[in-house]
Amino acid sequence: MITVVLITNITKLGVILLRFILNHFIIATDHNNLININDGHQTKKITIILITYSSTDYFPMEDSGSGIVGSGSRNATWLPVALPLAKGILGKGLHLNGSAMLDVGDARQGCFMTPDLCLAGFTISFWVKDSAAVDVRNFYLSSGGTQGNSVGVDVLRKEGGLIGITTIQEKYEYHFNMPFDVWVQVALSWHSDPGNPQQSLKLYINDTLEYPTLVTLTNSSLNSNTGFNDFRIGGPNYEDSMMANCLLDEVLFWDREISADEVAYVYNTYAGKWRMLRKA
């Protein structure tokens, strides 16, 4: 018997308690995160899919119906047409073909939409498999960080990868090398540091700290109340174009900077290397 267990929004104390409880029962584990547990009557197999440290929003892309993708912290609506889900990094995922994207709705008062509200910074993690065959500008995630007419954050493909972050006072763009044709975890943590913008961003590609190049730094003078207030996955939030053509899955957001250890924890969970519950 195999039981799938999905655990989200758990505190670090909760993780410690879970480890303590399971350590009394675990007798084996393998590379697929399958754990043999003996409850005194029979041995059962369970797989722990994911434990996140208090993520604010989570989009697993598992359920789709009537133009809505649900099962996460918020529902998202397909625009302009619904696309079928495909095999993702874990379960199902988005198979974007350049003709549609997901709209999560107005989230302007959230940290990701308005970085000035991120007093403890923020972190975004997602998995993407893009093709090197066509090098075009398209958006993976967008809350309005590259156009200069809105505060927000954009992560897009442009000559590799580009991260745009616009606050009320500053506009930053960071360029990085994006691996193609394989599943890649992109995780970025940011905090406001106008005096040292190069150090404001930490970028991890598959658990490895990268050093993106700060390619643009301009002064900004914006009001956070703009006409582009929706969070979109697979396209820009300010127009219905430049939609992604890739596989995309497991989008997580924290309203704080998470540590390198936490990034590694999330990466290893999905990559099938998780051993944190192995019995010593």
WOBEL-V866826 format. One record per pair of residues at least 6 apart in sequence whose ideal C-beta (glycine too) atoms are under 7 Angstrom apart, sorted by the first residue. I is the first residue (numbers start at 0). GAP is how many residues later the second one is. Records with the same first field share a line. If there is no record, write none. Layout:
# WOBEL-V866826
I->GAP, GAP
This chain:
# WOBEL-V866826
0->43, 44
1->43, 45
2->41, 43
3->43, 45
4->41, 42, 43, 44
5->43, 44
6->41, 43, 44
7->42, 44, 47, 50
8->43, 45, 46
9->41, 42
10->43
11->41
14->36
18->257, 258
21->255
22->256
24->12, 13, 14
25->9, 11, 251, 253
26->9, 11, 252
27->8
28->6, 246, 248, 249
30->241
31->15, 240
32->14, 15, 239, 241
33->11, 13
34->11, 13, 242
35->7, 9
36->6, 7, 9
47->229
48->41
49->219
51->6, 200, 214
52->205, 209
54->197, 198, 199
55->197, 198, 199
56->16, 17, 196
57->14, 15, 194
58->13, 17, 174, 192
59->11, 12, 31, 190
60->8, 24, 27, 31, 32, 33, 188
61->9, 29, 30
62->6, 7, 8
63->18, 21
66->10, 11, 15
67->7, 9
68->6, 7, 33
73->30
75->26, 27, 28, 157
76->25, 26
77->22, 24
78->21, 22, 24, 161
79->20, 160
80->18, 19
82->12, 13, 14, 17
83->11
84->7, 8, 9, 10
85->6, 7, 9, 161
86->6
87->159, 161, 162
88->38, 94, 160, 161, 181
89->159, 160, 180
92->154, 155, 156
93->140, 153, 154, 155
94->152
95->138, 147, 148, 149, 150, 152
96->148
97->145, 147
98->144
99->143
100->131, 132, 133, 134, 142
101->130, 131, 132
102->127, 129
103->126, 127, 128, 129
104->125
105->123, 124
106->6, 124
107->6, 116, 121
110->6, 7, 11, 144
111->10, 31, 41, 119, 141
112->30, 39, 116, 118
113->37, 110
114->7, 36, 38, 50, 52, 77
115->35, 51, 52, 108
117->137
119->135, 136, 137
120->68, 69, 70, 135, 136
121->68, 131, 132, 133, 134
122->64, 65, 66, 131, 133, 134, 135
123->17, 64, 129
124->60, 62, 127, 141
125->14, 15, 60, 122, 124, 125
126->56, 57, 58, 122, 123, 143
127->12, 56, 58, 118, 119, 120
128->53, 54, 55, 117, 118
129->27, 48, 50, 116
130->49, 50, 115
131->48, 49
133->111
136->19, 20, 21, 105
137->18, 19, 104, 105, 106, 107
138->15, 17, 95, 96, 97, 103, 105
139->15, 16, 94, 104, 108
140->13, 14, 92
141->12, 90, 93, 94, 95
142->9, 10, 88, 94
143->6, 7, 8, 10, 82, 84, 93, 94
144->7, 8, 9, 19, 20, 21
145->8, 18, 27
146->91
147->18, 23
148->77
149->16, 76, 78, 88
150->15, 16, 17, 71, 73
151->14
152->12
153->10
154->8, 31
155->6
156->21
159->15, 16, 17, 18
160->15, 16, 17
161->11, 13
162->11, 25, 38, 49
163->9
164->7, 25
165->54
166->25, 53
167->52, 54, 56
168->25, 51
169->24, 49, 50
170->45, 47, 49
171->25, 42, 44, 45
172->42, 43
173->27, 38, 39, 40, 41
174->37, 38, 40
175->27, 34, 36
178->26
183->21, 22
184->21, 82, 85
185->19
186->17, 76
187->13, 14, 15
188->13, 68, 69
189->10, 11
190->9, 66
191->8
192->6, 7
196->17, 20
197->16
200->11
201->7
202->7, 9
203->6, 59
205->61
206->56, 57, 60
208->51
227->9, 10
229->7
230->6
232->15, 18
233->9, 10, 14
234->7, 8, 9
235->6
249->20
267->6
